[in-house]
Amino acid sequence: MVRSSRFFQWLFVGAFFVTLCLGSNPPDALLDWLNVKPQASSPAIERLATATTMTRSAQRLFYRQDPTIEQRREFLSTCSKVPVKGVMMGCYSRKGYVGKIAIQVVTEPRLQGMMEVTAAHEMLHAAYDRFSQSERDRLTPLLESAVKMVKDERLLKVLNQYKADNRERYINELHSHLGTEILNLGEPELEKHYEKYFTNRQQTVSFAVKAGLTLRVIDQRAEVLKPEIDRLEIDLKARRAELDSTENQSKSSSKRLEEQSSALNQTRKNAENGLANGDPSTGLIAEFENQRSRFNDAVEVHNAQIREHQVQIGSYNDIVVSYKKKVDEYNQLGHDERSLFDGLREKDSTNPATDPNSLIQLNPKSKSQSELQDLIDKMNRSR
């Protein structure tokens, strides 16, 4: 018993010495070995871990990364060394043995659930960072198979950007995105893997579904409007060409009528002069009557063309009004989308692209009327 007691004393002293040598932030593996239980840095952090159903081991991992919830300015400073484009919701970084997770405060009601899914997302980054190469090699084909289950265009765009930039980071991001956003992975072994981190992954994914609801509504409406606007543009261009054609025909018809009117007047004058000079020429009178009949017929045809042209103009104007309304609605969707993140990104950030460590992919929506503005201006000037 004495020998056993001394062994544990020396073991404790050795561990304490190693801890001193490594500084105040020993590696997680040593803390795990010593069974040191980390504590949540705040009740809010503990709530995030609980809400996302992190397992006890996942909570320990999460808490050891010193997770903090930060306002935008502090958050951007904490995550300043993380490469990013656009909006960033969270970040995970490591310096030596010390890991750090920062989560940006989200107060926008339409993004409820974003902080929860961001916390789970970053925790999985910390987990991946601890994997051995053999573990990463084992997971890689499973993750690449599971990505086939992703149907969301926004997420696919994010993942494809990672894939194009850096394969190792792509696999890392697959591990975080798939684990927190995709309900059915189609890979039982991968589902088993995530059970190490979540007791109810379905609940975790529900936060991502909830946070992305507004964006999905925007996308669905935009998907309806975009082809409608495109069809209206094609229709307007075709109708504009038709209007130009009928307008040219009307001008030509009007010119011919002027020529016919001039000839008719000349025939009338010749007949009147003949009668005044005592030459009652029935030929000039008959020619005048024939010319007048043809002229009246031409006037009827011309007036019918004008009426048809006016109908075409009215139809064209109605389509222009509909087109402008749809364009305005489409552009409003883009405004609504950007407004979701106005309080979350850097003030000088104008590139609505991908944030490497968040779940956000901004799809700029802006439909310019410049291609048809000349047609609309013509319509406004001439009608």
C-alpha positions in Angstrom: 0.0 0.0 0.0 2.9 2.4 0.8 4.5 1.6 -2.6 1.2 2.1 -4.4 0.6 5.4 -2.6 4.0 6.7 -3.5 3.5 5.7 -7.1 0.4 7.9 -7.3 2.2 10.7 -5.5 5.0 10.6 -8.0 2.5 10.3 -10.9 0.7 13.5 -9.7 4.0 15.3 -9.2 5.1 14.3 -12.7 1.9 15.5 -14.2 2.1 18.7 -12.3 5.7 19.2 -13.5 4.6 18.6 -17.1 1.8 21.1 -16.7 4.2 23.7 -15.4 6.6 23.1 -18.3 3.8 23.4 -20.9 2.5 26.6 -19.3 -0.9 27.5 -18.2 -2.6 25.9 -21.2 -1.6 22.3 -21.4 -2.8 20.2 -24.3 -6.3 18.7 -24.3 -5.0 15.2 -24.3 -3.1 15.8 -21.0 -6.2 17.4 -19.5 -8.3 14.4 -20.6 -5.7 12.0 -19.1 -5.8 13.9 -15.8 -9.6 13.9 -16.1 -9.8 17.7 -15.6 -13.4 18.7 -16.2 -13.6 22.1 -17.9 -16.3 24.6 -17.0 -18.5 26.7 -19.3 -17.2 30.3 -19.5 -20.7 31.7 -19.1 -24.3 30.5 -18.7 -25.0 31.5 -22.3 -22.2 29.2 -23.5 -23.5 26.4 -21.4 -27.0 27.0 -22.9 -25.6 26.7 -26.4 -23.9 23.4 -25.5 -27.1 22.0 -23.9 -29.4 23.3 -26.7 -27.4 21.6 -29.4 -27.3 18.3 -27.4 -23.6 18.1 -27.2 -22.4 14.9 -25.4 -20.4 15.2 -22.2 -17.1 14.7 -24.1 -18.2 17.2 -26.8 -19.0 19.7 -24.1 -15.6 19.2 -22.5 -14.0 19.8 -25.9 -16.2 22.8 -26.5 -15.4 24.4 -23.2 -11.7 23.8 -23.5 -11.6 26.1 -26.6 -12.5 29.1 -24.3 -15.7 29.8 -26.3 -17.0 33.3 -26.0 -20.0 35.2 -27.4 -18.9 38.6 -28.6 -20.2 41.8 -30.1 -19.2 42.5 -33.6 -16.2 44.7 -33.0 -14.7 42.4 -30.4 -15.6 39.4 -32.5 -13.9 40.7 -35.7 -10.8 41.4 -33.6 -10.8 37.9 -32.2 -11.2 36.4 -35.6 -9.1 38.9 -37.5 -6.6 36.2 -38.6 -9.2 33.9 -40.0 -9.5 34.4 -43.8 -13.0 35.5 -44.6 -15.1 37.0 -47.3 -18.4 38.6 -46.4 -20.3 37.6 -43.2 -18.6 35.6 -40.4 -20.7 34.1 -37.7 -18.1 32.2 -35.8 -14.5 31.1 -35.9 -12.2 28.4 -34.5 -8.4 29.0 -34.2 -5.5 27.4 -32.4 -2.2 28.8 -31.2 0.1 26.0 -30.0 -1.9 23.9 -27.6 -4.5 26.7 -27.0 -7.8 26.6 -29.0 -10.2 29.5 -29.3 -13.9 29.6 -30.4 -15.6 32.9 -30.9 -19.3 33.3 -31.7 -20.8 36.6 -32.9 -23.9 37.8 -31.1 -27.0 37.5 -33.3 -30.0 39.6 -32.3 -31.9 39.5 -35.6 -35.1 37.6 -34.9 -35.1 36.1 -38.5 -31.8 34.4 -37.7 -32.9 32.6 -34.5 -30.9 29.4 -34.2 -27.8 30.8 -35.9 -25.7 31.0 -32.7 -26.6 27.5 -31.7 -25.6 25.9 -35.0 -22.5 28.1 -35.1 -21.4 26.8 -31.7 -21.9 23.2 -32.9 -20.2 23.9 -36.2 -17.1 25.4 -34.5 -16.9 22.6 -31.9 -16.7 20.1 -34.8 -13.8 22.1 -36.2 -12.0 21.7 -32.8 -12.8 18.0 -32.9 -11.4 17.6 -36.5 -8.3 19.5 -35.4 -7.6 16.7 -32.9 -8.0 13.8 -35.3 -5.1 11.7 -36.3 -4.3 11.4 -39.9 -5.6 7.8 -40.0 -8.9 9.1 -38.5 -9.1 11.8 -41.2 -8.4 9.3 -43.9 -11.2 7.0 -42.6 -13.7 9.9 -42.5 -12.8 11.4 -45.9 -14.6 8.9 -48.2 -17.6 8.9 -45.9 -17.9 12.7 -45.9 -17.4 12.9 -49.7 -20.2 10.3 -50.1 -22.5 12.1 -47.7 -22.1 15.5 -49.5 -24.2 13.9 -52.3 -27.2 14.3 -49.9 -26.9 18.1 -49.9 -29.6 19.7 -52.0 -29.4 23.3 -50.7 -27.8 25.4 -53.4 -26.4 27.9 -50.9 -24.6 25.2 -49.0 -23.4 23.5 -52.2 -21.9 26.8 -53.4 -20.1 27.2 -50.1 -18.7 23.7 -50.2 -17.7 23.9 -53.8 -15.7 27.1 -53.0 -13.8 25.2 -50.3 -13.2 22.3 -52.6 -11.7 24.6 -55.3 -9.4 26.3 -52.8 -8.0 23.7 -50.5 -8.8 20.0 -50.3 -7.8 19.5 -46.6 -9.9 22.5 -45.6 -12.8 21.2 -47.7 -12.9 17.9 -45.8 -12.6 19.8 -42.5 -15.6 22.0 -43.6 -17.6 19.0 -44.7 -17.2 17.5 -41.3 -18.7 20.6 -39.6 -21.3 21.5 -42.2 -22.7 18.0 -42.8 -22.8 17.3 -39.1 -24.8 20.3 -38.2 -26.9 21.0 -41.3 -27.8 17.7 -43.1 -30.4 15.5 -41.4 -30.0 12.4 -43.6 -26.3 11.7 -44.3 -26.9 8.4 -46.1 -23.9 6.9 -44.3 -24.6 4.9 -41.1 -20.9 4.9 -40.2 -20.8 8.7 -40.3 -24.0 8.9 -38.3 -22.3 6.7 -35.7 -19.3 9.0 -35.7 -21.5 12.1 -35.0 -23.0 10.3 -32.0 -19.8 11.0 -30.2 -20.7 14.7 -30.3 -24.5 14.9 -30.2 -27.1 12.9 -28.3 -29.8 14.2 -30.7 -28.3 15.5 -34.0 -31.8 16.0 -35.4 -32.3 18.8 -32.8 -28.9 20.3 -33.7 -29.8 20.3 -37.4 -33.2 21.9 -36.6 -31.4 25.1 -35.5 -29.8 25.3 -39.0 -33.1 24.7 -40.6 -34.7 27.5 -38.5 -31.9 29.9 -39.0 -32.0 29.5 -42.8 -35.8 29.7 -43.1 -35.9 33.4 -44.1 -33.2 32.8 -46.7 -35.0 29.8 -48.1 -38.2 31.9 -48.5 -36.3 34.6 -50.2 -34.6 32.1 -52.5 -37.9 30.3 -53.4 -39.6 33.6 -54.3 -36.5 34.7 -56.3 -36.5 31.4 -58.2 -40.1 32.2 -59.2 -39.5 35.8 -60.1 -36.3 35.4 -62.1 -37.7 33.3 -65.0 -40.8 35.5 -65.0 -38.6 38.6 -65.4 -36.5 36.9 -68.1 -39.7 36.0 -70.1 -41.1 39.5 -69.8 -37.8 40.9 -71.0 -37.9 38.7 -74.1 -41.6 39.5 -74.6 -40.9 43.3 -74.3 -38.1 43.2 -76.7 -40.2 41.3 -79.3 -43.1 43.7 -78.7 -40.9 46.7 -79.0 -39.6 45.4 -82.4 -43.2 44.9 -83.4 -44.2 48.4 -82.3 -41.2 49.8 -84.2 -42.3 47.9 -87.3 -46.0 49.0 -87.1 -44.9 52.6 -86.4 -42.7 52.6 -89.5 -45.6 51.1 -91.5 -47.9 53.9 -90.1 -45.3 56.5 -91.1 -45.0 55.1 -94.6 -48.8 54.9 -94.9 -49.2 58.5 -93.7 -46.7 59.6 -96.3 -48.5 57.8 -99.1 -51.8 59.3 -97.9 -50.2 62.8 -98.1 -49.1 62.0 -101.7 -52.6 60.7 -102.6 -54.2 63.7 -101.0 -51.9 66.0 -103.0 -52.7 64.2 -106.2 -56.4 64.2 -105.4 -56.4 68.0 -104.8 -54.5 68.5 -108.1 -57.1 66.4 -110.0 -59.9 68.4 -108.4 -58.2 71.7 -109.4 -57.8 70.5 -113.0 -61.5 69.5 -113.2 -62.6 72.8 -111.7 -60.4 74.7 -114.1 -61.8 72.7 -117.0 -65.3 73.5 -116.0 -64.4 77.2 -115.5 -63.0 77.4 -119.1 -66.1 75.8 -120.6 -64.6 72.3 -120.9 -66.8 70.0 -119.0 -64.4 67.1 -119.2 -66.1 64.0 -117.8 -62.8 62.2 -117.8 -61.2 64.5 -115.1 -64.4 64.2 -113.0 -64.4 60.4 -113.2 -60.6 60.3 -112.4 -61.2 62.5 -109.4 -64.0 60.3 -108.1 -61.8 57.2 -108.5 -58.9 58.8 -106.7 -61.2 60.0 -103.9 -62.6 56.5 -103.5 -59.1 55.0 -103.3 -58.0 57.7 -101.0 -60.9 57.1 -98.6 -60.2 53.3 -98.6 -56.5 54.0 -97.9 -57.6 56.3 -95.0 -59.7 53.5 -93.5 -56.8 51.1 -93.8 -54.4 53.6 -92.2 -56.8 54.4 -89.4 -57.2 50.6 -88.7 -53.4 50.3 -88.5 -53.3 53.3 -86.1 -56.0 51.7 -83.9 -54.1 48.3 -83.9 -50.9 50.2 -83.0 -52.6 51.9 -80.1 -53.7 48.5 -78.8 -50.2 47.2 -79.1 -48.9 50.2 -77.2 -51.4 49.7 -74.4 -50.5 46.0 -74.2 -46.8 46.9 -74.2 -47.3 49.5 -71.4 -49.1 47.0 -69.3 -46.2 44.5 -69.6 -43.7 47.3 -68.8 -45.7 48.0 -65.6 -45.7 44.3 -64.7 -42.0 44.0 -65.5 -41.0 46.9 -63.3 -43.1 45.6 -60.4 -41.4 42.2 -60.6 -38.0 43.8 -60.9 -38.7 46.0 -57.9 -39.8 42.9 -55.9 -36.8 41.0 -57.0 -34.5 43.8 -55.9 -36.4 44.1 -52.6 -35.5 40.4 -52.0 -31.9 41.3 -52.3 -32.3 44.2 -49.9 -34.1 41.9 -47.4 -31.3 39.4 -47.7 -28.6 41.9 -47.1 -30.5 43.5 -44.2 -30.4 40.2 -42.3 -26.6 40.6 -41.9 -26.1 44.4 -41.8 -25.3 44.2 -38.1 -23.0 41.2 -38.4 -20.5 42.1 -41.1 -17.7 44.7 -41.3 -19.0 48.1 -42.3 -16.8 48.2 -45.4 -17.6 44.7 -46.4 -19.4 44.9 -49.8 -18.6 41.5 -51.1 -21.6 39.2 -50.3 -19.6 36.0 -50.6 -18.8 33.1 -48.4 -17.8 33.1 -44.8 -15.4 30.1 -44.3 -16.6 29.3 -40.8 -20.2 30.2 -40.8 -23.2 28.8 -42.5 -24.0 31.9 -44.5 -23.8 32.3 -48.2 -25.1 35.5 -49.5 -26.6 35.4 -53.0 -26.7 38.9 -54.4 -30.1 39.6 -56.0 -30.2 42.7 -58.2 -32.0 43.0 -61.5 -31.0 46.0 -63.6 -33.5 47.6 -65.9 -30.7 49.1 -68.0 -31.1 46.6 -70.8 -34.7 47.7 -71.3 -34.5 51.3 -70.1 -34.1 52.6 -73.6 -37.4 50.9 -74.5 -39.1 52.2 -71.5 -37.8 55.7 -72.1 -39.0 55.6 -75.7 -42.4 54.5 -74.5 -42.5 57.4 -72.0 -41.4 60.0 -74.6 -43.6 58.9 -77.5 -46.8 57.8 -75.8 
